[in-house]
Amino acid sequence: MPFNGKRRSGSNKMMMSRHFHESIIHNFSNMRVGRNVNEVLPEDRTMFATFSRGYPAAEMEVRHFFATFFGNCIESFRMQDVRPYEQPLYARVVFLKASFIQEILNGSEKA
């Protein structure tokens, strides 16, 4: 399923709600294979998402965003640990398949 999120005209960046701005970075070089020839290690299915200060993003909002486009696609999700009333600035998302990351990034290192 190709990524069909809204894009800003003249830009390659995904349009986000005002409460969900992110930069997503993942490096695809040197993809490693696990014990099973068809198994991709979690490190190669992991995306690091950052959130803009002043635009808080809740875990459920981020999960809903990805589920809207890819369905059940997240293996594990870890938001930055923060004190009460502080805003998390990043999350680590491990997808079920590396192809989800490729679709999100659409050939770029960041989206």
N, C-alpha and C positions, 0 to 999 in steps of 0.2 A: 504494500500500500504506500504510494508516494506521499510525502509530506505536502499537505495542501493548506497550511496555515496562511493567514493574511500577511501580505508583505507591504511594506511602505513603497510607494511608487518611486522608482529610480534607485531603490536601495535593496540590498540583499538581506536586511535584518528583519526578523519576525516582529510583527506588531503585537505588543503585549498590553494587557489591561493596566490601568494606572497603578495597581497594587502588585504587579508581577513583572518586573523588569529583570532581565538576567543576561549575563554573558556566559556562554557555555563553551568550554574548551576541552578538546580531546585530541590526542596525538595518535594517529593510526600507524605510524611507522613501527616496524618490528613486532607485528602482531605475533603473539606466542600461542602455541597450541598446547592444550592440557594433556592428561593421560590418554584420553580417548582422542583419536585423530580428528574427530568432528567437534570436540569440545574446545570452546574458546574460553580462556581463563577470565575470571572476574575482572582483573585489572584491565583487560582489553574490551570490556563491556561497560566500563565505568566512565561517567561524565561528571565533571566538576561544574556546578552551577553557582554563579555569584548573583547576589541581589543588591540592588541600589539602596544605599542608606536613605531612609525617609520614605521608602516604598516597601513596607513589610510584606513578606510572603509567608503564608502558613504552609505546613507540610501538605495538608489536604488540598490546598489550592494548586500546589505544584503537581501533586499526583493526578488531580482532575485534569489539569492542562495536558499532561502526556497521555492520559487515558482517552481524552477526547479525540486525539488524532491516531493513537496506536492501540487502543484497547488495553488489555492486560499485558503490560510490557515491562513492568518494574519488578526486579528480583528483590532488591533491598534499597532502602532510602535512609540516609543519615543526615539530619540537619545539624548545623553547628550548635554545640552546647553553649547556651548563654544564661545569664542570670535573669530572674524575673524582670519583666519590663524592658529588657534589651532585645534588639532586633538581630536575628541570625543573618549573617551576610553571605553564607555559602551553604551548599549541600552537596553530598556525594550520592549519585544515583547509579546503581548497578542495574543494567537492563538485562532482560532474559536473552536477547540476541544483540550482537554487535551491529547488525544491520539497522537497528533503530537509531543508533547514533549517526550512522552514515546518512540516513534519510533526514535527520534533524539538521545536520551540518551542511548537507547538500554540497559536498566537495570543499568546504571551507574548514579552517581550524577553529573559527568562532562563529557563533550565530546570535 
